[in-house]
Amino acid sequence: MARIVLTFGDSNTHGTMPILTPGESRRFGPDIRWPRVMAAGLGAGWELVEEGLPGRTTQMGDPVMGAHMNGQEGLKIALASHGPVDVLALMLGTNDLKHRFQPSPARITAGLAGLLDIALHRDMLARHPGMQVLVICPPAVQETEPLRADFLGAEMHGPALAASYRAVAEARGLAFFDAGSVIATSAVDGVHFEPEAHQTLGAALAEVVRAMG
């Protein structure tokens, strides 16, 4: 039986291209997106479920994009819809850095902790016995046009996230990977990934998931 890996995240898990004009919606093809690259690297015996929603946060509805941007509700739905899941690869936190959410590393990490509480709850683990969780910290946001107004101040908070995420993962005995250790966000919009970054991240995460056993 194939093992199932669920990638749960935001626009960078969805595969959104770097934005040139606010409001546009362009997505990389399956041969470029990092979850597909990771799955290809894992090879036979693995099945991929992609759950990437542009705008998704760790714990908040968005006054502009909608209440469904709350990742905690989305994670409940995803884990109820698929499975049994063997590996949950969780990468969220970028959208929490938007200025309208008054971000801080502590607040964003609290959102991550809430997601982990949901995933690791006894009722959820009964549905997904033996499920392993991989916490992925997204790379730091760069404040640049055309998204600079949305992410004003993000450069100040973003770099501290990796250490905070790592501490939470280690405290719970979970696997951790800092995406910023191998890739950076695009200079085009400071938020999304270029094709080369998707390839690099996908290959790196295939090795991480394989090592999880």
Secondary structure, 3 states (H helix, E strand, C coil): CCEEEEEEECHHHHCECCCCCCCCCCECCCCCCHHHHHHHHHCCCEEEEEEECCCCECCCCECCCEHHHEHHHHHHHHHHHCCCCCEEEEECCCHHHCHHHCCCHHHHHHHHHHHHHHHCCHHHHHHCCCCEEEEEECCCCCCCCCCCCCCCCHHHHHHHHHHHHHHHHHHCCCEEEEHHHCCCCCCCCCCCCCHHHHHHHHHHHHHHHHHCC
